[in-house]
Amino acid sequence: MSTLALLVLLLLVLVGALVVGGLAYLVYRHPALLGPVSIAVTAAGVLGGLVAVAAQAGTSEAVPAPATAPARPGG
């Protein structure tokens, strides 16, 4: 995985932690919003999925291997 991909992944994790923390703090400060605590859990799951997709994209091959021609009979 390249350095750029690792840095993007790190930034995504940090921003995700800030978003989830902000949602949790909002629910904590306003108890009337206790029901929407599922928003924070859902956001964490979605961001975790995005991190998994970004990590997978950083390790996949951009160009598939070339196909080989079949051998000719009687050569």
N, C-alpha and C positions, 0 to 999 in steps of 0.2 A: 504494500500500500504506500502510495507516495506521501511526501510530507504535506502537500497541499490537501490531500484527502483527509489526512489525520487532523489537520488544523480545522478544516470545515466540520469534521465530526465533533471535535472538541467544542467549537463554537455552538453547534447545534445542541449539544448536551447542556452547556451553560445557559443558553437562552431558554431551553426547555425547563431547566431547574428554576429559573427566575419566574417563568410563567406559572408553573405549578405552585411555587411558593406564594406568588401573588394571589392566586385564586384561593389557596388555603387561608391566607391572612385575611382576605375579604370575608370569607365565611366565618372566621374566628371573630372578627370585629363586629359583624352584624349577625347575631344569632338567628334572626328571622330567615336568613339565607342558609340555614343548616341543611335543609332539604337538598339544595343544589351542590352539596359537597360531592355528589357524584360527578359533577363537572370537572373537578380537580382530578378525580380518579380516571375519568375518561380521557382528559387531556394528557395525563401521564402515559396512558396506554397508546394513544395516537402518536405522541412524540417518541415513545419507545419503538413503535413500528417504523417511524421515519428514520430513526437512527439505524435500525436494522437494514432498511432499504439502502441508505447511504453507504453503510459499511459493505453491503453486498455489491453495490455498483462500483465501489473503489477496487474491488478484487476481481471483477469479471474481465474477460478478454474482450477487447473492442473489435477485433477482427478474427473471424473463425479461421481455423486451419484450412489450407487449400486441399481440395479433393484430389486424390490420386487417380490416374487413368488405369483402367483394368489392363492386365497383361494380354497380349495378343496370342492366340493359340498358334502353335507351330513356329513361333518366334522369329 
